Amino acid sequence: MLNRLRDWLCPDLGIDLGTVNTLITLRGQGVVVDEPTVVVLNKKTRQILGRGAAVGKLAKQMVGRTPGSIEAVKPVRHGVITDFQLCEQLLRYFIRKAAVQKGGIRPRVVIAVPSGISPVEKRAVFNSAERAGAGRVYLIEEAKAASIGAGLPISEPLASMVCDIGGGTSESAILSLGEIVVSRSSRIAGEAMDEAIVDYVRQRYSLRIGVATAEQLKIDIGSAYPLDTELNAEVRGLDVISGIPRKAIMTSEEVRQALEDCLWKIANNIKAAIEVCDPELIGDLADTGLVLTGGGALLRNSDLFFREHLGIPVRVDPEPLTTVARGTAICLDHLQHWRRQFQTEGVGF
């Protein structure tokens, strides 16, 4: 009865505060906000344009197209808040968009954070969320949230492994009995892949392209492992020699070559987590394998690449973009069970 009253007055929120996208879930309703983690602000006042209107999807459309007086900014880099004030404004906008609060009650919030962040960085998450309107704030490691969202049996005495390849970080973790046994965090993730494509196109074709163009190439024809039918796409950019716009045709093999170094680094990061585990847990992984989540898991044949280089079963979560958010939603549904493991602060209800 108390939970129903609270859900009516002020629904609890689960937040996946990502480098590229921020997802918010409501208890019992799933994902209600899925927006880019981008804001557009006035350079002089450092305030978001249009009283918060230039946030998320609209702000992303302006990236690379703003005049000198305004700029598009990402307040989160590599899973860590880099601009506290802007992150606070962004969270306030998203929290208000997710649910209307009644009666002056602040929502309880579960936020997924990278496992490798420092105490100072955790404090920044707490402060930004509280100033944005949250009441009691709970932090959960992204890898644990991804494992819960993927439906892995992490509470059992059995090794479960997940790799969440996000925009700014790749989180690899092995879990057993409800806890993370070992984890590894790397800043080689989606954005690093985009930058690798930018560098490749510059060196191979003498074309300068933007990160957004590189990301679209990765989505359209990118792969981690050879395809049955290779693809190609037209790329447009500025010729660095002549200084005029030019087109080129790029193949999926070339994109794969550009991404190879990033993929190897992610694979080595996963191996580093496996190597320090007890033999019993490693034996479990031969059967349970690895689950890939996050936007990077959408790269074609990513499961085949990691299966070949790790030697264990690998599968991609059916909805990898929302796995972490779903995990926070499940934690909200069973808050009494999970809250003992959270780092928490704020005023509760």
Summary of the structure (lengths in Angstrom):
residues: 349
radius of gyration: 20.9
end to end distance: 14.0
largest distance: 70.4
contacts: 1255
relative contact order: 0.15
helix: 43%
strand: 26%
